[in-house]
Amino acid sequence: MESYEKLLEEAYAKVKVVRAGGERFEMPKLESQIVGKNTIVSNLAQVAGILRRDINQLARFLQKELSLPSKIENNRLVIIGKVSSGKLNEKLALYVEEFVKCAVCKKVDTELVSEKGIKFKHCLACGAKSPVKYHF
């Protein structure tokens, strides 16, 4: 029979880490610049990392919401068209509400899971599961 300490270490290794502390979540801001007819978002990879989401999913969401074609080049999002930074950050706030924040406890310690073709936000803090409305 295994020792209690060894079993406890194995359990901790399998548990997903939730940020400790009571600090408030600070919404990241997208940094963009207009170059010619294009808008370049230079910190898309960093924002996706802070939100713990896939950079491609965040880019697809912005592309769909802005109704403008875009592509990822060198971890930057190149949007074909001129978009203000205010509009980009407004869409990012919508993304966070739909794909990141828990519907029950409002914490951002969530992960996206897919069950039977339906995407859910699973909260690592309170354990709640809520369906995601947007599908792309």
Secondary structure, 3 states (H helix, E strand, C coil): CCCHHHHHHHHHHHCCCCCCCCCCCCCCCCCEEEECCEEEECCHHHHHHHHCCCHHHHHHHHHHHHCCCEEEECCEEEEECCCCHHHHHHHHHHHHHHHHCCCCCCCCCEEEEEECCEEEEEECCCCCEEECCCCC
